[in-house]
């Protein structure tokens, strides 16, 4: 009985760990140089122009998944994705709009989702 409980407990833990490692946290570091970044980003003035609507989270634990919830890290080594903010829209790989509301966050152009994975 004890052994069966232990085995089912271990199996559950492995499933949870596997799920946790497959979730990609959107911790982002803003690079000073374009060559250091994985993704070049342009910040749009209007939501309708953006590929992704982003909400800046105060805590790293709130920024999970690839759904526009971002937490900006102080150190490059803490980030999952490095970005560079371009001055011109034509230089960017991804156009984003920063929203004041968490509920607005999400992809408007799903064909660009791979950039933030």
Secondary structure, 3 states (H helix, E strand, C coil): CHHHHHHHHHHHHHHHHHHHHHCCECEEEECCCHHHCCEEEEECCCHHHCCEEEEECCCHHHCECCCCEEEECCCHHHCCEEEEECCCHHHCCEEEEECCCHHHCEECCHHHHHHHC
